[in-house]
């Protein structure tokens, strides 16, 4: 995810989340939600490391 632009990465994660919610099992859905939150947290830390 780090090699593609931030906007495209965000869109990709959202699309994957929708896919998992429609076709995935509970574990897959939980994994994608945790990954999405981790990505958001990493972006926040990059933007403001002292917050």
C-alpha positions in Angstrom: 0.0 0.0 0.0 2.9 2.4 0.6 3.8 2.5 -3.1 0.5 3.8 -4.4 -0.9 7.3 -3.9 -2.8 7.9 -0.7 -6.1 8.6 -2.4 -5.9 5.4 -4.4 -4.9 3.4 -1.3 -7.9 4.8 0.6 -10.2 3.9 -2.3 -8.8 0.4 -2.6 -9.3 -0.2 1.1 -12.9 1.0 0.9 -13.6 -1.2 -2.1 -12.0 -4.2 -0.4 -14.0 -3.6 2.7 -17.3 -3.6 0.7 -16.2 -6.8 -1.0 -15.4 -8.6 2.2 -18.7 -7.5 3.8 -20.6 -8.9 0.8 -18.7 -12.1 0.2 -16.3 -12.7 3.2 -16.7 -14.6 6.4 -16.6 -12.9 9.8 -12.8 -13.3 10.2 -12.2 -11.8 6.8 -14.4 -8.8 7.6 -12.7 -8.3 11.0 -9.2 -8.5 9.3 -10.1 -5.9 6.7 -11.5 -3.5 9.3 -8.4 -3.8 11.5 -6.2 -3.3 8.4 -8.2 -0.2 7.5 -7.9 1.3 10.9 -4.1 0.5 11.1 -3.7 2.3 7.7 -5.6 5.3 9.0 -3.5 5.3 12.3 -0.2 5.1 10.4 -1.3 8.1 8.2 -2.2 10.1 11.3 1.2 9.3 12.9 3.0 10.3 9.7 1.1 13.6 9.6 1.7 14.4 13.3 4.2 12.2 15.1 4.0 14.1 18.4 0.2 13.9 18.8 
